[in-house]
Amino acid sequence: MFSDSAASKIVLDCLKWLEEQGRIDLTAAVVMPDHIHFVACLLGASLPSLMHSLKSYTSNKINDRLGREGPLWEPQYHDHALRSENEWRKRVSYCLQNPVRWGLVGNSKEYPHWHCAYEV
């Protein structure tokens, strides 16, 4: 689904909007062809509420964009609590390096569907 550039942009824009709404502090995100990774600190929402908002909004928008119906996301998600700066750095690196590990690009900066709040 997310190999469509517009679909990837919808996901990244939604994450940025959630940050603008004060629900998360978004550090990094990457939209892969069939999944996403993001690192964020929850601010004004529970994780289930945040994920519901993200999945619901992006499903509707992407389904409209692609002229399709039905579920877009798997019902579950995997989360990790980060308890130290070292863990945080590892997760941000893991997130941003995912396109390289998948062999999509040679350098993570070459991948078009990512966001990082810091200079990389």
Sequence and secondary structure as in RCSB ss.txt:
>XXXX:A:sequence
MFSDSAASKIVLDCLKWLEEQGRIDLTAAVVMPDHIHFVACLLGASLPSLMHSLKSYTSNKINDRLGREGPLWEP
QYHDHALRSENEWRKRVSYCLQNPVRWGLVGNSKEYPHWHCAYEV
>XXXX:A:secstr
 TTSHHHHHHHHHHHHHHHHTTSEEEEEEEE SS EEEEEEE SS HHHHHHHHHHHHHHHHHHHHT  S  S S
        SHHHHHHHHHHHHHHHHHTTS SSGGG SSEEESS  
